Amino acid sequence: MRENVCILIPTLNEGKTIGKLVEAYKAMGFTDVLVVDGHSTDNTVAAAQAAGARVVLQNGKGKGAAVQQAFGMIDKEITIMVDGDGTYLPEEVDRLIEPIVNGSADHVLGNRFANYGKGAFTRLNHFGNKMLNLMFNFAYHVRLNDILTGYHAFNRKALKMVNLNQSGFGIEAELAVECLKKDLRMCEVPITYLARADGAPTKLNPLNDGFKIGYTIYKLGKTYNPMLYLTLISIAIFLLGLVVGVYVVWEQFRGIPHNQMAILTALLIISGIQIFIFGYIIDMIVQMQREMMREIRKR
């Protein structure tokens, strides 16, 4: 089975950890270790090659670009994607492979929150990850604990079906969305998550990248769940109309007419109701299209 697995490691300045990581997977019998490097300025490429990895320089910038390029190159039954920062344990790889082998999943995510070490998360990162997961689950009607994990497993079907466009850290959220859109089976397995090695600083900007990931979830949600997106807009407009309406009625009781604001109130309330109806109709169309695509894939 090991010969049918590709270990994919996107890297950028991971010279302190990549060598030992590649050696660990090689020692476990994985012959195809693919390192896609984002033009590192340290010894990442040399260390990976010395450890026996196949190294490819990515064409664009960002983790998402590396993943997209790699997915087009891999032709194995199973692909393991793992960050090169040494925070994930190679010896836990079989936990991710097992659901693929037994046919219960197309995409497996390693849940970091099941067992994380001291210093693995800062308080801000922990809170941000939890909030983004809650946002994702609410928008896509699923129950996943860690969509932003850096430890994944894919079968050949999942690898070929997902269409990716994100270039940065939003790639993990896009992978989850694409699997949901294509009706691919996803599951989570508990893994260990360690603190980064000394001298290996993180490239993640918690606020900036957190905002980008949140926006990715929101943006992709408009096409996957338009009813939710338009419902939120309709509620906001409807409530604004009610607030203006209450003010107009209150002023009317005091003998102060506001004819123009009364017209605005009616327009806001009617617009809110109409947007909700449009959202319902669009959602029905999306569901019908999704069902049609399911039938086409079965043939």
RODO-2510 file (C-alpha; in nm, 4 decimals, decimal comma):
residues 299
     n   res          X          Y          Z
     1     m     0,0000     0,0000     0,0000
     2     r     0,2846     0,2406     0,0757
     3     e     0,3871     0,2495    -0,2908
     4     n     0,0393     0,3775    -0,3821
     5     v     0,0667     0,6790    -0,1487
     6     c     0,2136     1,0210    -0,2249
     7     i     0,3261     1,2349     0,0672
     8     l     0,2762     1,5972    -0,0398
     9     i     0,4574     1,8650     0,1620
    10     p     0,4125     2,2327     0,0611
    11     t     0,7034     2,4328     0,2038
    12     l     0,8402     2,7816     0,2480
    13     n     1,1546     2,8274     0,4578
    14     e     1,1176     2,5008     0,6501
    15     g     1,4884     2,4149     0,6460
    16     k     1,4972     2,3340     1,0180
    17     t     1,2318     2,0635     0,9962
    18     i     1,1868     1,9388     0,6390
    19     g     1,4852     1,7015     0,6346
    20     k     1,3770     1,5048     0,9426
    21     l     1,0163     1,5030     0,8198
    22     v     1,1071     1,3525     0,4818
    23     e     1,3397     1,0999     0,6453
    24     a     1,0611     0,9906     0,8812
    25     y     0,8186     0,9189     0,5979
    26     k     1,0918     0,7455     0,3980
    27     a     1,1764     0,5253     0,6968
    28     m     0,8096     0,4220     0,7155
    29     g     0,8240     0,2921     0,3585
    30     f     0,6747     0,5830     0,1628
    31     t     0,8783     0,6028    -0,1569
    32     d     0,7040     0,9045    -0,3129
    33     v     0,7576     1,2165    -0,1033
    34     l     0,6819     1,5298    -0,3054
    35     v     0,7980     1,8664    -0,1721
    36     v     0,6528     2,1677    -0,3530
    37     d     0,8631     2,4630    -0,2469
    38     g     0,7470     2,8235    -0,2581
    39     h     1,0916     2,9675    -0,3410
    40     s     1,2460     2,9302     0,0036
    41     t     1,5418     3,1505     0,0890
    42     d     1,6934     2,9040     0,3376
    43     n     1,8195     2,5466     0,2877
    44     t     1,4721     2,3889     0,2521
    45     v     1,5272     2,2585    -0,1019
    46     a     1,8738     2,1181    -0,0300
    47     a     1,7606     1,9506     0,2931
    48     a     1,4552     1,7944     0,1260
    49     q     1,6597     1,6615    -0,1660
    50     a     1,9294     1,5265     0,0653
    51     a     1,6605     1,3369     0,2580
    52     g     1,5351     1,1761    -0,0645
    53     a     1,2333     1,3882    -0,1546
    54     r     1,1233     1,4822    -0,5046
    55     v     1,1379     1,8637    -0,5030
    56     v     0,9436     2,0910    -0,7362
    57     l     0,9506     2,4715    -0,7322
    58     q     0,5993     2,6110    -0,7418
    59     n     0,4978     2,8533    -1,0152
    60     g     0,2950     3,1013    -0,8104
    61     k     0,3026     3,2260    -0,4517
    62     g     0,1208     3,0975    -0,1461
    63     k     0,0259     2,7574    -0,0093
    64     g    -0,2862     2,7402    -0,2249
    65     a    -0,0832     2,7787    -0,5444
    66     a     0,1503     2,4993    -0,4317
    67     v    -0,1416     2,2656    -0,3599
    68     q    -0,3074     2,3367    -0,6946
    69     q     0,0165     2,2670    -0,8811
    70     a     0,0806     1,9472    -0,6864
    71     f    -0,2709     1,8089    -0,7365
    72     g    -0,2148     1,8272    -1,1107
    73     m     0,1061     1,6243    -1,0808
    74     i     0,0033     1,3410    -0,8484
    75     d    -0,1280     1,0111    -0,9837
    76     k    -0,1440     0,7902    -0,6759
    77     e    -0,4371     0,6125    -0,5145
    78     i    -0,3904     0,8087    -0,1903
    79     t    -0,2364     1,1503    -0,1263
    80     i    -0,1308     1,2684     0,2177
    81     m    -0,0860     1,6440     0,2486
    82     v     0,1065     1,7638     0,5528
    83     d     0,2664     2,0933     0,6536
    84     g     0,6449     2,0926     0,6570
    85     d     0,6865     2,2741     0,9888
    86     g     0,7222     1,9627     1,2038
    87     t     0,4015     2,0207     1,4001
    88     y     0,2423     1,6950     1,2772
    89     l     0,3601     1,3422     1,3552
    90     p     0,4495     1,1155     1,0592
    91     e     0,3763     0,8077     1,2720
    92     e     0,0075     0,9075     1,2848
    93     v    -0,0283     0,8974     0,9059
    94     d    -0,2050     0,5592     0,9128
    95     r    -0,4900     0,7180     1,1065
    96     l    -0,5633     0,9281     0,7996
    97     i    -0,5028     0,6497     0,5500
    98     e    -0,7340     0,3945     0,7160
    99     p    -1,0708     0,5612     0,6293
   100     i    -0,9548     0,5943     0,2669
   101     v    -0,8494     0,2291     0,2471
   102     n    -1,1677     0,0929     0,4031
   103     g    -1,3785     0,3059     0,1689
   104     s    -1,5541     0,5155     0,4334
   105     a    -1,4129     0,8542     0,3218
   106     d    -1,2774     1,0398     0,0210
   107     h    -1,1151     1,3187     0,2233
   108     v    -0,9841     1,2768     0,5774
   109     l    -0,8932     1,5673     0,8048
   110     g    -0,6709     1,5407     1,1101
   111     n    -0,8388     1,7077     1,4079
   112     r    -0,5698     1,9065     1,5915
   113     f    -0,7997     1,9934     1,8809
   114     a    -0,8123     1,6290     1,9888
   115     n    -0,4571     1,6457     2,1273
   116     y    -0,2483     1,9598     2,1036
   117     g     0,0704     2,0316     2,2921
   118     k     0,1660     2,3297     2,5028
   119     g     0,2408     2,6285     2,2817
   120     a     0,0889     2,4699     1,9702
   121     f    -0,1799     2,7380     1,9671
   122     t    -0,1617     3,0918     2,0919
   123     r    -0,4809     3,2097     2,2605
   124     l    -0,5629     3,4231     1,9596
   125     n    -0,5041     3,1362     1,7142
   126     h    -0,7105     2,8968     1,9251
   127     f    -1,0012     3,1404     1,9484
   128     g    -0,9770     3,2329     1,5792
   129     n    -0,9740     2,8691     1,4679
   130     k    -1,2778     2,7906     1,6801
   131     m    -1,4706     3,0903     1,5459
   132     l    -1,3867     3,0080     1,1838
   133     n    -1,4962     2,6479     1,2355
   134     l    -1,8248     2,7632     1,3885
   135     m    -1,8742     3,0009     1,0961
   136     f    -1,8050     2,7221     0,8476
   137     n    -2,0388     2,4751     1,0178
   138     f    -2,3178     2,7336     1,0324
   139     a    -2,2796     2,8286     0,6665
   140     y    -2,2489     2,4758     0,5286
   141     h    -2,4679     2,2751     0,7677
   142     v    -2,1931     2,0334     0,8759
   143     r    -2,0216     1,9397     1,2033
   144     l    -1,6461     1,9559     1,1564
   145     n    -1,4007     2,0423     1,4322
   146     d    -1,0940     2,1513     1,2357
   147     i    -1,1282     2,2540     0,8712
   148     l    -0,7980     2,4475     0,8894
   149     t    -0,5828     2,1486     0,9788
   150     g    -0,2580     2,0948     0,7916
   151     y    -0,2857     1,7135     0,7846
   152     h    -0,5120     1,5678     0,5114
   153     a    -0,5652     1,2491     0,3156
   154     f    -0,7354     1,2241    -0,0238
   155     n    -0,8214     0,9372    -0,2517
   156     r    -0,7706     0,9663    -0,6273
   157     k    -1,1381     1,0557    -0,6814
   158     a    -1,1242     1,3542    -0,4456
   159     l    -0,7927     1,4734    -0,5859
   160     k    -0,9280     1,4868    -0,9408
   161     m    -1,2718     1,6307    -0,8604
   162     v    -1,1866     1,9369    -0,6524
   163     n    -1,1410     2,2647    -0,8390
   164     l    -0,9222     2,5044    -0,6421
   165     n    -0,8693     2,8772    -0,6883
   166     q    -0,7412     3,0079    -0,3545
   167     s    -0,3708     3,0952    -0,3527
   168     g    -0,3111     3,1469     0,0204
   169     f    -0,4133     2,9943     0,3530
   170     g    -0,7786     2,9907     0,2450
   171     i    -0,6982     2,6701     0,0551
   172     e    -0,8034     2,4474     0,3482
   173     a    -1,1470     2,6094     0,3647
   174     e    -1,1826     2,5793    -0,0127
   175     l    -1,0889     2,2106    -0,0011
   176     a    -1,3674     2,1446     0,2494
   177     v    -1,6201     2,3446     0,0448
   178     e    -1,5242     2,1680    -0,2776
   179     c    -1,5685     1,8276    -0,1143
   180     l    -1,9130     1,9279     0,0074
   181     k    -2,0117     2,0628    -0,3344
   182     k    -1,8957     1,7435    -0,5067
   183     d    -2,0667     1,5167    -0,2482
   184     l    -1,7355     1,3685    -0,1420
   185     r    -1,7345     1,1904     0,1907
   186     m    -1,5354     1,3630     0,4649
   187     c    -1,4402     1,2488     0,8107
   188     e    -1,2058     1,3573     1,0887
   189     v    -0,9569     1,1547     1,2891
   190     p    -0,7805     1,2656     1,6088
   191     i    -0,4170     1,3659     1,5690
   192     t    -0,1415     1,5247     1,7749
   193     y    -0,0478     1,8867     1,7107
   194     l     0,2876     2,0138     1,8378
   195     a     0,4403     2,3569     1,8884
   196     r     0,6717     2,4756     1,6128
   197     a     1,0415     2,4041     1,6525
   198     d     1,2660     2,6733     1,7967
   199     g     1,3887     2,9050     1,5244
   200     a     1,1050     2,8140     1,2907
   201     p     0,8698     3,1127     1,3066
   202     t     0,5171     3,0847     1,1740
   203     k     0,4244     3,2485     0,8447
   204     l     0,0625     3,2886     0,9523
   205     n    -0,0583     3,6369     1,0390
   206     p    -0,3489     3,5635     1,2769
   207     l    -0,5528     3,8761     1,2041
   208     n    -0,4793     3,9268     0,8351
   209     d    -0,4944     3,5603     0,7344
   210     g    -0,7865     3,4958     0,9688
   211     f    -0,9834     3,7668     0,7913
   212     k    -0,8911     3,6218     0,4507
   213     i    -1,0014     3,2729     0,5559
   214     g    -1,3270     3,4099     0,6967
   215     y    -1,3916     3,5986     0,3741
   216     t    -1,3198     3,2821     0,1743
   217     i    -1,5801     3,0919     0,3788
   218     y    -1,8296     3,3748     0,3273
   219     k    -1,7553     3,4144    -0,0454
   220     l    -1,7807     3,0446    -0,1252
   221     g    -2,0921     3,0190     0,0915
   222     k    -2,2810     3,2508    -0,1434
   223     t    -2,2803     2,9832    -0,4125
   224     y    -2,3149     2,6787    -0,1849
   225     n    -2,5849     2,8185     0,0442
   226     p    -2,7452     3,1265    -0,1208
   227     m    -3,0504     3,1006     0,1038
   228     l    -2,8434     3,1786     0,4132
   229     y    -2,6587     3,4637     0,2429
   230     l    -2,9742     3,6339     0,1108
   231     t    -3,1706     3,5640     0,4300
   232     l    -2,9154     3,7546     0,6356
   233     i    -2,9363     4,0483     0,3943
   234     s    -3,3171     4,0395     0,3935
   235     i    -3,3328     4,0328     0,7737
   236     a    -3,0960     4,3293     0,7988
   237     i    -3,3023     4,5365     0,5525
   238     f    -3,6324     4,4288     0,7105
   239     l    -3,5150     4,5208     1,0613
   240     l    -3,3878     4,8559     0,9366
   241     g    -3,7327     4,9183     0,7913
   242     l    -3,8943     4,8298     1,1239
   243     v    -3,6646     5,0653     1,3138
   244     v    -3,7440     5,3527     1,0766
   245     g    -4,1117     5,2599     1,0919
   246     v    -4,1195     5,2697     1,4719
   247     y    -3,9597     5,6130     1,4624
   248     v    -4,2162     5,7376     1,2055
   249     v    -4,5108     5,6070     1,4140
   250     w    -4,3674     5,7543     1,7326
   251     e    -4,3252     6,0937     1,5693
   252     q    -4,6765     6,0692     1,4216
   253     f    -4,8227     6,0279     1,7702
   254     r    -4,6407     6,3479     1,8650
   255     g    -4,8017     6,5241     1,5712
   256     i    -4,4885     6,5337     1,3553
   257     p    -4,5465     6,3759     1,0125
   258     h    -4,2610     6,2162     0,8163
   259     n    -4,4107     6,1283     0,4793
   260     q    -4,0820     6,0597     0,3030
   261     m    -3,9544     5,8398     0,5856
   262     a    -4,2850     5,6513     0,5806
   263     i    -4,2253     5,5741     0,2121
   264     l    -3,8700     5,4645     0,2958
   265     t    -4,0072     5,2337     0,5673
   266     a    -4,2414     5,0649     0,3195
   267     l    -3,9636     5,0255     0,0632
   268     l    -3,7238     4,8713     0,3146
   269     i    -3,9775     4,6242     0,4504
   270     i    -4,0987     4,5218     0,1044
   271     s    -3,7392     4,4903    -0,0213
   272     g    -3,6479     4,2684     0,2738
   273     i    -3,9415     4,0379     0,2021
   274     q    -3,8631     4,0272    -0,1704
   275     i    -3,4967     3,9440    -0,1154
   276     f    -3,6018     3,6563     0,1128
   277     i    -3,8357     3,5239    -0,1587
   278     f    -3,5606     3,5556    -0,4211
   279     g    -3,3265     3,3662    -0,1920
   280     y    -3,5799     3,0870    -0,1505
   281     i    -3,6255     3,0563    -0,5275
   282     i    -3,2496     3,0620    -0,5939
   283     d    -3,1969     2,8003    -0,3235
   284     m    -3,4520     2,5725    -0,4899
   285     i    -3,2691     2,6104    -0,8224
   286     v    -2,9322     2,5350    -0,6596
   287     q    -3,0734     2,2250    -0,4862
   288     m    -3,2215     2,1008    -0,8144
   289     q    -2,8897     2,1566    -0,9915
   290     r    -2,7026     1,9788    -0,7130
   291     e    -2,9370     1,6821    -0,7335
   292     m    -2,8949     1,6699    -1,1112
   293     m    -2,5148     1,6714    -1,0734
   294     r    -2,5392     1,3827    -0,8249
   295     e    -2,7329     1,1768    -1,0788
   296     i    -2,4827     1,2599    -1,3529
   297     r    -2,1873     1,1513    -1,1340
   298     k    -2,3581     0,8185    -1,0586
   299     r    -2,3662     0,7280    -1,4290
***
